[in-house]
Amino acid sequence: MERYEGVRFETRVLDERAPEVPGGAELVRWCRTFCAQGFSPAGESAVGNLSLRMEEGFLVTPTHLPFLEMGVEDLVHVVGVDRAAGLVSVHGRHEPTSEVFMHHALYERRPDVQAVFHGHCDELLEAADRLGLPTTPPREVAYGTFELARLAADVAEEADLFLLAHHGFVALGATMDEAGARSLSLLDLLGDPPKPTRAH
């Protein structure tokens, strides 16, 4: 697992007040489920990120904040992404997930998708060949980059559940419950509950 080195963009905070938007409490509940199932460690560092499409932009988990410590007030409302300038405009008191470009790219490429759940599971990556899940090209690509975002969006054109090579998994859904159910279906594929994922 690659080491966390921070976000790769500049965050412009338009309003530091916590975003009051529908779906926040449910998104936080799914974060706790990810911890319980081993898709994100319960320790000092956040691994994985979850988001929900909004009328404007999307609601997403903040960077580097452990899911079990997260409340609705910690979520970030991304209202603008300028890839050329490397600028992300937000409402909220935290920086958004380092994978904000990937979430943005997936919502752009898949207008039917309302929720994007990204988690980590070492056992899943080790069993990738056996499981036969759609996967991005088998080369290591740095997290938080335009390249990873593009590769994920390419695979998402044909798949709602897929692996990011050497990195983790992504589940898409028309609802949070659908994205969550697809994530949990990985447990059945593995057969045994995954061990807690190592932090970045």
CORVEN-V292999 format. One record per helix or strand of 2 or more residues. SS is the DSSP state (h for helix, s for strand). FROM is the first residue (numbers start at 0). LEN is the number of residues. If there is no record, write none. Layout:
BEGIN
ss & from & len
SS & FROM & LEN
SS & FROM & LEN
END
This chain:
BEGIN
ss & from & len
s & 9 & 6
h & 23 & 13
s & 48 & 5
s & 57 & 3
h & 66 & 3
h & 71 & 3
s & 75 & 7
s & 86 & 5
h & 99 & 10
s & 114 & 5
h & 121 & 5
h & 127 & 4
h & 145 & 11
s & 160 & 4
s & 167 & 6
h & 175 & 15
END
